Amino acid sequence: MHANVQTFRGADSAAALAAAKKALGPDAVVLDARSVPGGLFRPSQVEVVAALGPVPGTPLPAARPRSRPLRAAAPPAADEELAAELRRLVRDMSEARAAVAALAREARAGRDLQLPPAAAEAYAGLAARGVEPALAEELVQQALSARAPAGVAQGVRELLEEKLLPCRAPWLHGDRQVVALVGPTGVGKTTTLAKIAARAILETRKKVALLTVDVYRIGAQEQLARYAEIMGVPAIVARDRDELQRAAERVRDADLVLVDTAGRSSPEDVARQADLVRALPGVLLHLVISAAAGPQQLAAVAEAYRPLRPDRIVFTKVDESAGPGAILSAAVRIGRPIACIADGQRVPEDLHPVSGAHLVDLVAGTPDSPPAGQNR
């Protein structure tokens, strides 16, 4: 290759072209570009061949004066083709990694847990969905013991149906309800409250009122007030038990009263806040938990809030979860019905009622889903 012709690589076409410009200057001529496949532990790259000014022996196009060399920029069509090829390579690489990981999990299950092939595959599938290893093993062993006619995988799904209990979402109840949302900081309680309120107003034409005992977070009251203003409903701040009871009396004609709370860290503060909202007659505590946390964190949250005896569970941030099956860690420890799930920030579109089949699919994947760990 001529001394003026050099090869450059980058993570994408822009990076490769930037490297060519840096080495050869802005008047570099791009001669060729191609994608370079990666491996399991090496990312794919884009390679460009560039030269400094006109390449000896290479005639310039007649339409271009010799005094105006080509700039270092790939044709748009080539860029689009390269981008599509890169996306395909990245997807293939991701699927290959996931497949190798799934095979490794299945091999470990067969070796370490001494499971037959079908059970090892079921275990690997649950692990790939984020199910806690101990819970995955327990489910598979129970399914094996039950000798389900349809096989281990179906036996696991039937066991999940027993452990994942759906219930009617707050906005779908026919009678009057008072619902308080409790849970850790950052799980989206206030946004979830607004989603429930909006669904109740739009879908079931309920008269809604918002209360809050969150006097700790900066801007919490203002956020709730903005939601209330948009929806045209009252929003009342209560700083203690007496104020909360007076606020509840003021909104006694509402069909659905929603109470927002602050995320508290210490067990004493958690219990104190729960006692405060429990002063409302007939209140239902809905524990809000982020599905984006790993199984260990979900288990820890469940253990911390289990003494409060929550009546329902709401899972948020399902869309951010790498392993949605981790919700099983909280569901089995709390042992209460799941009211709804949230999978985005849109109010109210990203809040949904659930069925038993929906919850089983969330934890175990759909029966026709790809092999454990692979992307759709």
Secondary structure, DSSP 8 states (H G I E B T S, - for coil): --TTEEEEEESSHHHHHHHHHHHH-TTEEEEEEEEE--BTTB--EEEEEEEESS-TT----TTS-TTS---S---HHHHHHHHHHHHHHHHHHHHHHHHHHHHHHHHHHHHHS---HHHHHHHHHHHHTT--HHHHHHHHHHHHHHT-TT-HHHHHHHHHHHHS-B---GGG-SS-EEEEEE--TTS-HHHHHHHHHHHHHHHS---EEEEE---SSTTHHHHHHHHHHHHT--EEE--SHHHHHHHHHHTTT-SEEEEE-----SHHHHHHHHHHHHTSTTEEEEEEEETTS-HHHHHHHHHHHGGG--SEEEEE-GGG-S-GGGHHHHHHHH---EEEEE-SS-TTTTEEE--HHHHHHHHH--TTS-STT---
